Amino acid sequence: MKQRTEERRESLQQSIRQLMGHTDLPEDVFVQAIEDALHVIALRHYGPDAKVSIDIELDSEEIKCHVPKTVVDIMHDFSTEIPIEEAQKLDPDAKIGDILEVEINPEEFGRIQAQLGRQILLGKLREAERDLIFKEFEGREGEVVVCYLQRYDGPNAIVDLERTDVLRTEALLPASQIPPTHRYNRGDSIRCLILEVKNNVTGEQIVVSRTHPDLIGMLFEHEVPEVYDGQVRVMAVARDPGHRAKVAVTANEEGIDAVGTCVGVRGARVQTMVRELKNEKIDIIEWSEDPITYITNSLKLKTAMIRRVELNEEEMTANVVVPDDQLSLAIGRRGQNARLAAKLTGWHIDIKSESEVPVSLDTLFKEDGNEEADVESEDNAIITELEEQSLENTDIFDEESTNTENSSDTESEVVDNLVESDKDNSEVSKE
C-alpha cells in the first residue's frame, strides 16, 4: 500500500512538471493551485467546517493533507472525531479530549471528488495564466506582434500570438479588423497591431488588428531605420484597408529626403511593406506646414495641374479647382484619392473642374486689383509718354515760331527794299 502511494506521488510530480513545461507559470503557482484544489475536495468530503491543512513539498515528493480531530471514546462524527483506539496508534500518549492532526488519504475522496479537484486545478491554472498574460501585455497597445493563424471562429479569426520560442497565447482577430481583400490560411504568419488588452474571465484577452492606420506607421518604424532613429518622422496615415494608403513623412534633419528614404533603393523598403499588407498600395508624400502645399501633395497631383486652392480655415474646408481633363484623376476611383487626402490632411476637400466652378469673389477682387494696377501703370506710362511728346512738340513749336519770325523779318526787309527800289525807279523816269 505504501509503495503504491509513493508511485502515485511520483506520478503526480511528473504530471506537475509536464504541465509546467507548457507554460511559464512559476512553480509556486502550481503548488498553490494544487493545494486549493485539495482543500476544496477535502471540505466537500469532511464538511465545510473542517479545518483542513495541505502541505506540498515537491523536492521531497511529499503531499500531506491533515485535518484536526478530537479524541473520543465513541465516534459520532467522522470528519471531526477519532476513536481513542485509533488515536493511540498515532500517538501513544493520546487521551480523550485531545486534538490530533490526522493525515488524510486522498484515495478516500473518491472519483467524483477527484474530477472536481481536476477541474478546480485547471481553473486555477487558467486564472493564474490570465493574470500573467495581462501583466505581460498591459500597456502594449499599439505594438506590432507576429501572429500565426490557428483557426476561424465564425467570421472572426483566432491567432497564436508569439511570446517565446515555445509559448504562445491566443488572440482574437475580429472580422471588422480584417481587410476585405485578405484571405489567410492556417499557419500563416501575419503581423498585427495590439488593439486592446482585457483582463476578462472568458474569451480572448488580447484583440489585434490588421486594418488600423497605426499598423503602417509601426511597419515604417520596423523597415526604415531612419524612422526608428527619429531622423524621419511619420506625421499622418490614412488607409482604405486592403486597397490603398497614404503616408505623410517629414525629415527632422537637413539634407535628408524623407520620401526617398522611406521608398528605398528601387522601392525595396516600401515593397516589403506592400507584400506584408497583401499588395495594398502605399503613397508616400512630403508633409508641409503650408496647408495648400500639403493638400496638393496629398492629392498626388503636380502643382501645374491645380489651378487654385481656396481655404476656409474656420470650417477647415478646401476647394480645389483642377482642369477638366484632370478631374477624374484628382478624385480617384470611387472618390478614393480625395477621401484619403481628406483623412490625411484633416481638411474637408471639395474637388471641382474649372468649367463647373465659378470664380470666387476673393479671386475676382484679386484679379481686379491686379488689372487696376496694370491699368494704372499703363496710364502712367502713357502720361509720361505724352508729356515727353508735349515737350518735344513745344520745342518744335518754338523753333517754328522763331523761324516764322525770322522769315517774317526777312520778308519785311524784302518788301521795304522793293518799295524803295520802286521809288527810285519812279524818280529816275521823271527826270
C-alpha positions as CSV (number, residue, x, y, z in Angstrom):
1,M,0.0,0.0,0.0
2,K,2.8,2.4,0.9
3,Q,4.7,1.5,-2.3
4,R,1.5,2.2,-4.3
5,T,1.1,5.6,-2.6
6,E,4.7,6.5,-3.3
7,E,4.3,5.6,-7.0
8,R,1.2,7.8,-7.3
9,R,3.1,10.7,-5.7
10,E,5.9,10.3,-8.2
11,S,3.3,10.2,-11.0
12,L,1.8,13.4,-9.6
13,Q,5.3,15.0,-9.6
14,Q,5.8,14.1,-13.3
15,S,2.3,15.4,-14.2
16,I,3.1,18.7,-12.5
17,R,6.4,19.1,-14.2
18,Q,4.8,18.2,-17.6
19,L,2.2,21.0,-17.1
20,M,5.0,23.4,-16.1
21,G,6.8,22.6,-19.4
22,H,3.8,24.0,-21.4
23,T,3.5,27.3,-19.6
24,D,5.8,29.9,-18.0
25,L,3.9,29.9,-14.7
26,P,6.2,29.7,-11.7
27,E,6.3,26.5,-9.6
28,D,4.8,28.2,-6.5
29,V,1.7,29.0,-8.6
30,F,1.3,25.3,-9.5
31,V,1.8,24.3,-5.8
32,Q,-0.8,26.8,-4.7
33,A,-3.3,25.7,-7.3
34,I,-2.9,22.0,-6.2
35,E,-3.3,23.0,-2.5
36,D,-6.5,25.0,-3.3
37,A,-7.9,22.0,-5.3
38,L,-7.2,19.5,-2.5
39,H,-8.6,21.9,0.1
40,V,-11.9,22.2,-1.8
41,I,-12.5,18.5,-2.2
42,A,-11.4,17.8,1.4
43,L,-14.1,20.3,2.6
44,R,-16.6,18.6,0.3
45,H,-15.7,15.2,1.9
46,Y,-15.3,16.2,5.6
47,G,-17.7,19.1,5.7
48,P,-17.4,22.9,5.3
49,D,-16.4,23.4,8.9
50,A,-13.4,21.0,8.8
51,K,-10.1,22.7,9.3
52,V,-8.0,21.0,6.6
53,S,-4.3,21.8,6.1
54,I,-2.4,20.9,2.9
55,D,1.3,20.7,2.8
56,I,3.1,20.0,-0.6
57,E,6.8,19.7,-0.9
58,L,7.9,18.9,-4.5
59,D,11.6,18.5,-3.6
60,S,10.9,15.7,-1.1
61,E,7.9,14.5,-3.2
62,E,5.6,14.6,-0.3
63,I,1.9,15.7,-0.4
64,K,0.3,15.7,3.0
65,C,-3.3,16.5,4.0
66,H,-4.2,16.9,7.6
67,V,-7.4,17.5,9.4
68,P,-7.8,18.2,13.2
69,K,-9.9,15.6,15.0
70,T,-11.0,15.3,18.7
71,V,-10.1,12.1,20.5
72,V,-13.4,10.5,21.8
73,D,-14.5,7.2,23.3
74,I,-17.3,6.7,20.9
75,M,-17.1,8.4,17.5
76,H,-20.2,10.2,16.2
77,D,-18.8,12.5,13.5
78,F,-16.1,11.0,11.3
79,S,-15.0,14.4,10.0
80,T,-14.2,15.9,13.4
81,E,-13.7,12.9,15.8
82,I,-11.4,9.9,16.1
83,P,-11.8,6.9,18.4
84,I,-9.3,6.6,21.3
85,E,-8.0,3.3,19.8
86,E,-7.1,4.9,16.5
87,A,-5.7,8.0,18.2
88,Q,-3.3,5.9,20.4
89,K,-2.0,4.2,17.2
90,L,-0.9,7.6,16.0
91,D,0.1,8.9,19.4
92,P,0.5,6.5,22.3
93,D,0.1,9.4,24.8
94,A,-3.2,10.5,23.3
95,K,-6.1,10.9,25.7
96,I,-9.8,11.5,25.4
97,G,-10.4,15.2,24.6
98,D,-7.1,15.7,22.9
99,I,-6.9,17.1,19.3
100,L,-4.8,15.4,16.8
101,E,-3.7,16.3,13.3
102,V,-4.8,13.3,11.4
103,E,-3.3,12.7,7.9
104,I,-5.9,12.3,5.1
105,N,-5.6,9.8,2.4
106,P,-6.6,11.4,-0.9
107,E,-7.9,8.0,-2.1
108,E,-10.7,8.4,0.4
109,F,-12.2,11.3,-1.7
110,G,-13.5,9.1,-4.5
111,R,-13.7,9.5,-8.2
112,I,-16.2,12.4,-8.2
113,Q,-14.1,14.5,-5.8
114,A,-11.1,13.7,-7.9
115,Q,-12.8,15.0,-11.1
116,L,-13.9,18.1,-9.1
117,G,-10.3,18.6,-8.0
118,R,-9.0,18.3,-11.5
119,Q,-11.5,21.0,-12.7
120,I,-10.5,23.3,-9.9
121,L,-6.8,22.8,-10.6
122,L,-7.2,23.6,-14.3
123,G,-9.4,26.6,-13.5
124,K,-6.8,27.9,-11.0
125,L,-4.0,27.5,-13.6
126,R,-6.0,29.3,-16.3
127,E,-6.8,32.1,-13.9
128,A,-3.1,32.4,-13.0
129,E,-2.1,32.3,-16.6
130,R,-4.6,35.0,-17.5
131,D,-3.2,37.3,-14.8
132,L,0.3,36.6,-16.1
133,I,-0.7,37.4,-19.7
134,F,-2.5,40.6,-18.6
135,K,0.6,41.8,-16.7
136,E,2.8,40.9,-19.6
137,F,0.8,42.8,-22.3
138,E,-0.8,45.5,-20.3
139,G,0.3,48.9,-21.7
140,R,1.5,47.4,-25.0
141,E,-1.5,48.6,-27.1
142,G,-0.2,49.9,-30.4
143,E,2.7,47.5,-30.6
144,V,3.2,45.2,-33.7
145,V,3.5,41.5,-32.9
146,V,3.9,38.3,-35.0
147,C,0.8,36.1,-35.1
148,Y,0.0,32.7,-36.6
149,L,-3.5,31.9,-37.8
150,Q,-4.8,29.0,-35.8
151,R,-8.5,28.7,-36.8
152,Y,-11.6,30.6,-37.7
153,D,-14.4,31.1,-35.2
154,G,-17.2,32.1,-37.5
155,P,-16.2,35.3,-39.3
156,N,-13.5,36.0,-36.6
157,A,-10.0,34.6,-36.6
158,I,-8.2,33.1,-33.7
159,V,-4.4,33.6,-33.9
160,D,-1.5,32.4,-31.8
161,L,0.5,35.4,-30.5
162,E,4.2,34.5,-30.3
163,R,5.6,35.2,-26.9
164,T,8.7,33.0,-26.8
165,D,10.1,30.1,-28.9
166,V,7.8,27.7,-27.2
167,L,5.0,29.7,-25.5
168,R,2.1,31.3,-27.4
169,T,-1.1,33.0,-26.4
170,E,-4.4,33.1,-28.3
171,A,-5.6,36.4,-29.5
172,L,-8.7,37.5,-31.3
173,L,-8.6,39.0,-34.8
174,P,-12.2,40.2,-35.3
175,A,-13.8,40.2,-38.8
176,S,-14.0,44.0,-38.6
177,Q,-10.2,44.2,-38.2
178,I,-9.5,42.0,-41.3
179,P,-9.2,43.9,-44.6
180,P,-11.9,42.7,-47.0
181,T,-9.4,41.6,-49.7
182,H,-7.3,39.5,-47.3
183,R,-7.5,35.7,-47.0
184,Y,-5.4,33.7,-44.6
185,N,-4.7,30.0,-44.2
186,R,-4.0,28.0,-41.1
187,G,-0.4,28.6,-40.0
188,D,0.1,31.8,-42.0
189,S,2.4,34.3,-40.3
190,I,1.0,37.8,-40.1
191,R,1.9,41.0,-38.4
192,C,-0.9,42.5,-36.3
193,L,-1.3,45.6,-34.1
194,I,-2.3,45.0,-30.5
195,L,-5.6,46.9,-30.3
196,E,-6.8,46.0,-26.8
197,V,-5.8,44.1,-23.7
198,K,-8.6,43.0,-21.4
199,N,-8.5,41.3,-18.0
200,N,-11.7,39.3,-18.6
201,V,-12.6,35.8,-17.3
202,T,-13.8,34.3,-20.5
203,G,-12.8,34.8,-24.1
204,E,-9.6,36.1,-25.6
205,Q,-7.8,38.8,-23.6
206,I,-5.9,40.3,-26.5
207,V,-7.6,41.8,-29.5
208,V,-5.4,42.5,-32.6
209,S,-6.0,44.4,-35.8
210,R,-4.9,44.3,-39.5
211,T,-6.8,47.5,-40.5
212,H,-5.7,50.1,-38.1
213,P,-3.7,53.0,-39.6
214,D,-1.1,52.8,-36.9
215,L,-0.1,49.4,-38.2
216,I,1.5,51.1,-41.3
217,G,3.3,53.6,-39.0
218,M,4.8,50.8,-37.0
219,L,5.8,48.9,-40.1
220,F,7.6,52.0,-41.3
221,E,9.4,52.1,-37.9
222,H,10.5,48.4,-38.4
223,E,11.5,48.6,-42.0
224,V,13.0,52.1,-42.2
225,P,16.0,52.7,-39.8
226,E,15.7,56.4,-40.2
227,V,12.2,56.4,-38.9
228,Y,13.2,54.2,-35.9
229,D,16.2,56.6,-35.2
230,G,14.0,59.7,-35.4
231,Q,15.7,61.2,-38.5
232,V,12.4,60.8,-40.4
233,R,9.0,61.2,-38.8
234,V,5.7,59.7,-39.9
235,M,3.2,62.6,-39.5
236,A,-0.1,61.0,-40.5
237,V,-1.5,57.9,-42.1
238,A,-4.8,57.4,-43.9
239,R,-6.0,53.9,-45.1
240,D,-8.5,52.2,-47.2
241,P,-7.6,48.8,-45.8
242,G,-6.7,46.3,-48.5
243,H,-6.7,48.8,-51.3
244,R,-4.6,52.0,-50.7
245,A,-2.9,54.0,-48.0
246,K,-1.4,57.5,-47.9
247,V,1.5,58.3,-45.5
248,A,2.9,61.8,-44.8
249,V,6.5,62.0,-43.8
250,T,9.0,64.7,-43.0
251,A,12.7,64.9,-42.2
252,N,13.8,66.1,-38.8
253,E,17.3,66.8,-40.1
254,E,18.5,68.8,-43.0
255,G,19.8,67.1,-46.1
256,I,17.5,64.0,-45.8
257,D,15.0,63.2,-48.5
258,A,12.1,61.8,-46.3
259,V,10.1,60.4,-49.2
260,G,13.1,58.8,-50.9
261,T,14.4,57.4,-47.6
262,C,11.1,55.6,-47.0
263,V,10.8,54.3,-50.6
264,G,14.3,52.8,-50.5
265,V,16.6,51.9,-53.3
266,R,14.4,50.8,-56.3
267,G,11.4,50.8,-53.9
268,A,12.8,47.9,-51.8
269,R,11.6,49.2,-48.4
270,V,8.1,50.2,-49.4
271,Q,7.7,46.9,-51.4
272,T,8.4,44.9,-48.3
273,M,5.5,46.7,-46.5
274,V,3.3,46.3,-49.6
275,R,3.9,42.5,-49.5
276,E,3.1,42.3,-45.8
277,L,-0.2,44.1,-46.4
278,K,-1.1,41.8,-49.3
279,N,-0.4,44.3,-52.1
280,E,-2.0,47.3,-50.5
281,K,-0.8,50.3,-52.5
282,I,1.1,52.9,-50.3
283,D,1.5,56.5,-51.4
284,I,4.3,58.3,-49.6
285,I,4.1,62.1,-49.7
286,E,6.0,65.0,-48.3
287,W,4.4,66.7,-45.3
288,S,4.3,70.5,-45.2
289,E,3.2,73.2,-42.7
290,D,1.6,75.1,-45.6
291,P,-2.0,73.8,-46.0
292,I,-2.1,74.4,-49.7
293,T,1.2,72.6,-50.3
294,Y,0.1,69.8,-48.0
295,I,-3.2,69.3,-49.8
296,T,-1.6,69.5,-53.2
297,N,0.9,66.8,-52.2
298,S,-1.8,64.6,-50.6
299,L,-3.7,64.5,-53.9
300,K,-0.6,63.3,-55.7
301,L,-1.0,65.9,-58.4
302,K,1.6,68.2,-59.9
303,T,1.3,71.8,-58.9
304,A,0.7,72.8,-62.5
305,M,-2.4,70.6,-62.6
306,I,-4.1,72.6,-59.8
307,R,-5.5,75.9,-60.9
308,R,-6.2,77.3,-57.4
309,V,-6.9,76.2,-53.8
310,E,-9.3,78.2,-51.7
311,L,-9.2,77.6,-47.9
312,N,-11.8,78.3,-45.2
313,E,-9.8,77.9,-42.0
314,E,-12.8,78.4,-39.7
315,E,-14.7,75.4,-41.3
316,M,-11.5,73.6,-42.3
317,T,-12.7,73.2,-45.9
318,A,-10.6,73.4,-49.0
319,N,-12.0,74.0,-52.5
320,V,-9.6,72.6,-55.2
321,V,-10.0,73.6,-58.8
322,V,-8.4,71.5,-61.5
323,P,-8.5,71.3,-65.3
324,D,-11.4,69.4,-66.7
325,D,-9.2,66.6,-68.0
326,Q,-7.6,66.1,-64.6
327,L,-10.8,65.9,-62.5
328,S,-11.2,62.1,-62.6
329,L,-7.5,61.7,-61.7
330,A,-7.8,64.1,-58.7
331,I,-10.9,62.4,-57.3
332,G,-9.7,58.9,-57.9
333,R,-11.6,55.7,-58.3
334,R,-14.9,55.9,-56.3
335,G,-13.5,59.0,-54.7
336,Q,-10.7,57.1,-53.0
337,N,-7.9,59.6,-53.7
338,A,-9.9,62.6,-52.4
339,R,-11.3,60.7,-49.4
340,L,-7.8,59.5,-48.3
341,A,-6.4,63.0,-48.9
342,A,-9.1,64.5,-46.6
343,K,-8.3,61.9,-43.9
344,L,-4.6,62.5,-44.2
345,T,-4.7,66.3,-44.0
346,G,-7.7,66.8,-41.7
347,W,-9.3,69.2,-44.3
348,H,-12.7,68.7,-46.0
349,I,-11.6,68.7,-49.6
350,D,-14.0,69.5,-52.4
351,I,-12.6,69.0,-55.9
352,K,-14.2,70.5,-59.0
353,S,-13.3,71.3,-62.6
354,E,-12.8,74.8,-64.0
355,S,-15.9,74.6,-66.1
356,E,-18.3,73.9,-63.2
357,V,-16.8,76.2,-60.6
358,P,-17.4,80.0,-60.7
359,V,-14.5,82.2,-59.9
360,S,-14.6,83.2,-56.2
361,L,-15.1,86.8,-55.0
362,D,-11.6,86.8,-53.5
363,T,-10.1,85.7,-56.8
364,L,-12.1,88.3,-58.6
365,F,-11.1,91.1,-56.3
366,K,-7.5,89.9,-56.5
367,E,-7.7,89.9,-60.3
368,D,-9.5,93.3,-60.4
369,G,-6.8,94.7,-58.2
370,N,-4.2,93.4,-60.5
371,E,-6.0,94.8,-63.5
372,E,-6.4,98.1,-61.9
373,A,-2.7,98.2,-61.0
374,D,-1.9,97.2,-64.6
375,V,-4.2,99.9,-66.0
376,E,-2.8,102.5,-63.6
377,S,0.7,101.6,-64.6
378,E,-0.2,101.8,-68.3
379,D,-1.9,105.1,-67.7
380,N,1.2,106.5,-66.0
381,A,3.3,105.3,-68.9
382,I,1.0,106.9,-71.4
383,I,1.0,110.2,-69.4
384,T,4.8,110.1,-69.2
385,E,5.0,109.5,-72.9
386,L,2.5,112.3,-73.7
387,E,4.5,114.6,-71.5
388,E,7.6,113.8,-73.3
389,Q,5.9,114.2,-76.7
390,S,4.4,117.5,-75.4
391,L,7.9,118.7,-74.5
392,E,9.2,117.8,-77.9
393,N,6.2,119.5,-79.6
394,T,6.8,122.6,-77.6
395,D,10.4,122.7,-78.7
396,I,9.4,122.2,-82.3
397,F,6.8,124.9,-82.0
398,D,9.3,127.3,-80.5
399,E,11.7,126.6,-83.4
400,E,8.9,127.1,-85.9
401,S,7.9,130.3,-84.2
402,T,11.4,131.6,-84.3
403,N,11.8,130.5,-87.9
404,T,8.5,132.2,-88.6
405,E,9.6,135.4,-87.0
406,N,12.9,135.3,-88.8
407,S,11.1,134.7,-92.1
408,S,8.7,137.5,-91.4
409,D,11.5,139.9,-90.7
410,T,13.2,138.8,-93.9
411,E,10.0,139.3,-95.9
412,S,9.5,142.7,-94.4
413,E,13.0,143.7,-95.4
414,V,12.4,142.4,-98.9
415,V,9.2,144.4,-99.2
416,D,10.9,147.5,-97.9
417,N,13.7,147.1,-100.4
418,L,11.2,146.6,-103.2
419,V,9.3,149.7,-102.2
420,E,12.5,151.8,-102.1
421,S,13.6,150.4,-105.5
422,D,10.2,151.4,-107.0
423,K,10.6,154.8,-105.6
424,D,14.0,155.2,-107.1
425,N,12.8,154.0,-110.4
426,S,9.9,156.4,-110.5
427,E,12.2,159.3,-109.7
428,V,14.5,158.3,-112.5
429,S,11.7,158.2,-115.0
430,K,10.6,161.7,-114.1
431,E,13.9,163.1,-114.7
